[in-house]
Amino acid sequence: GSTRSDAPRSDAPRSDAPGSDAHRGEPQDDLFSLGQDEPSDEELVIALERSLLRDEVRADRASVSALLHPQWQEIGASGALWERDAMLEAIAPLRAPVSLDVVSVQALAPGVILLVWRSDGADGAALRSSLWQRVGQRWLQRFHQGTLQG
């Protein structure tokens, strides 16, 4: 049999004008379904990590809170140990943009992903590690550490 029906229909006459029923009942591609599979857990964790660098997330305590595990801790690049409540009080938009370059991302166990990345911004470069844990249907950052690069 021919696979012509699966080929792009750029040469077919347009029959999708208002009132046309040529495509009724057929699934239609939209911006979110054009050849896109669901993101992997690793891709999702990277996107969540990137969101923590965005001003609109950092400026909203509820948005940050929704991404941090209740027992979250950080060892900052300064060497200070941060607890969740203190971070939620202190977090604010960054003074300047910070890049996130993935060094590695690996599933350590079901529902646990370690993301190692390099940041570069106004305060210099740092190597960072974030431990993400799935809680129910959500990924939460459980631990973060940053180490300044010389």
C-alpha positions in Angstrom: 0.0 0.0 0.0 0.9 3.6 -0.5 1.9 5.9 2.4 0.8 8.9 0.5 -1.8 9.8 3.1 1.0 10.2 5.7 2.9 12.7 3.5 2.6 16.4 4.0 -0.4 17.8 2.2 1.1 21.1 0.9 -0.2 20.3 -2.6 -3.7 19.4 -1.4 -6.5 22.0 -1.9 -7.3 23.9 1.3 -10.6 22.8 2.7 -10.1 24.1 6.2 -12.0 27.4 5.7 -14.6 28.3 8.3 -17.6 26.0 7.9 -15.7 23.3 6.2 -15.9 19.9 7.7 -13.0 18.4 5.9 -10.9 18.0 9.1 -13.7 17.3 11.6 -12.9 14.3 13.7 -9.2 14.3 12.8 -6.6 15.3 15.4 -5.0 18.6 14.4 -1.4 19.5 15.1 -0.9 22.5 17.2 2.1 24.4 18.5 2.5 21.9 21.4 2.1 18.7 19.5 4.3 19.2 16.4 6.6 16.2 16.7 7.1 16.8 20.4 7.2 13.9 22.8 6.7 14.4 26.5 9.9 15.8 28.0 12.0 13.2 29.9 12.4 13.6 33.7 15.9 14.9 33.1 14.7 17.5 30.6 12.0 18.5 33.0 14.4 18.9 35.9 16.7 21.1 33.8 13.8 23.3 32.9 12.8 23.6 36.5 16.4 24.5 37.5 16.4 27.2 34.8 13.2 28.5 36.1 14.9 29.2 39.4 17.1 31.7 37.6 14.2 33.7 36.1 13.2 36.9 37.7 9.5 36.2 37.5 10.0 33.1 39.6 12.5 34.5 42.0 10.3 37.5 42.7 7.4 35.3 43.7 7.9 33.5 47.0 5.0 31.0 46.2 6.7 30.1 42.9 10.0 29.3 44.6 8.3 27.6 47.5 6.5 25.3 45.0 10.0 24.1 43.7 11.8 23.5 47.0 11.4 20.3 49.1 10.2 21.0 52.6 13.6 19.7 53.9 15.5 21.7 51.3 19.1 22.9 52.1 21.8 24.6 50.2 25.5 25.0 50.7 26.1 28.3 48.9 29.1 29.3 46.9 30.0 31.4 49.9 30.1 28.3 52.1 27.0 29.3 54.0 24.4 26.7 54.9 20.9 27.8 53.9 17.6 26.3 55.1 14.4 26.6 53.1 12.7 29.3 55.2 15.7 31.5 55.2 16.1 31.2 51.4 12.4 32.0 50.8 12.9 35.2 52.8 16.1 36.2 51.0 15.5 35.1 47.4 15.0 37.9 44.9 15.6 38.6 41.2 19.3 38.3 40.2 21.4 41.5 39.7 22.4 40.2 36.3 21.5 37.2 34.1 23.2 33.9 35.0 23.8 31.2 32.5 23.1 27.5 33.1 25.3 25.0 31.2 24.6 21.4 32.0 27.7 19.3 32.9 25.8 16.1 33.6 22.3 14.9 34.5 21.6 11.4 35.8 18.9 9.5 37.5 20.4 8.1 40.8 17.3 6.1 41.7 13.7 6.1 40.7 12.4 9.6 41.4 15.9 11.1 42.2 17.9 13.1 39.7 21.3 14.7 40.2 22.0 17.8 37.9 25.5 19.1 37.8 25.8 22.5 36.0 28.0 25.5 35.6 26.7 29.0 36.2 28.3 32.1 34.8 27.2 35.6 35.8 28.3 38.9 37.3 29.7 37.1 40.4 31.8 34.8 38.2 31.6 31.1 37.4 30.6 28.3 39.8 30.1 24.6 39.5 26.7 23.6 41.0 24.9 20.5 41.9 21.2 20.1 42.5 19.4 17.0 43.8 15.8 16.8 42.6 13.3 14.4 44.1 9.9 13.4 42.7 7.2 13.9 45.3 3.8 12.7 44.0 3.7 14.1 40.5 6.0 17.0 41.1 9.8 17.4 41.0 11.2 19.3 44.0 14.8 20.5 44.5 15.9 18.7 47.7 19.5 20.0 47.9 21.8 22.5 46.1 25.5 23.3 46.3 27.5 25.9 44.5 31.3 26.1 44.4 33.1 29.1 43.0 35.6 28.4 40.2 38.9 30.1 40.5 
